[in-house]
Amino acid sequence: MAREYVVDLSEEELLQLQVVLEKGKHKARSITRVNIILIASEGETDTVLP
């Protein structure tokens, strides 16, 4: 059974994540995680439909 999480970010949290992406001085792993969080906050999922 797949777990579902709702990602609801405040404006301040969105700005902090965007700063991480803009600076580009973080580890690749951190940048990947930020991208995943931002995509999830837009309502996208990682499930693949048959």
C-alpha positions in Angstrom: 0.0 0.0 0.0 1.4 3.4 -1.0 1.7 6.2 1.5 0.3 9.6 0.5 1.6 12.8 1.9 0.2 16.2 1.3 2.8 18.9 0.8 1.5 22.3 1.8 4.2 25.0 1.9 3.9 28.5 3.1 5.2 31.4 1.0 8.3 31.7 3.3 9.1 28.0 2.8 8.7 28.3 -1.0 11.1 31.3 -1.0 13.7 29.4 1.0 13.6 26.4 -1.3 13.8 28.7 -4.4 16.9 30.4 -2.9 18.6 27.0 -2.5 18.0 26.3 -6.2 19.1 29.8 -7.4 22.4 29.8 -5.4 23.4 26.4 -6.7 26.0 26.1 -3.9 24.4 23.1 -2.2 25.1 19.4 -2.6 23.4 17.7 -5.6 21.4 15.5 -3.2 19.9 18.5 -1.5 19.0 20.2 -4.8 17.3 17.0 -5.9 15.3 16.9 -2.7 14.3 20.5 -3.1 13.1 19.8 -6.6 11.0 16.8 -5.4 9.4 18.9 -2.6 8.6 21.7 -5.0 7.0 19.3 -7.5 5.0 17.6 -4.7 3.8 21.0 -3.5 2.3 21.6 -7.0 0.2 18.5 -6.6 2.2 16.2 -8.8 2.7 12.6 -7.8 5.4 10.0 -8.5 3.0 7.2 -9.3 3.0 5.6 -12.8 -0.4 4.7 -14.2 -0.6 1.6 -16.3 
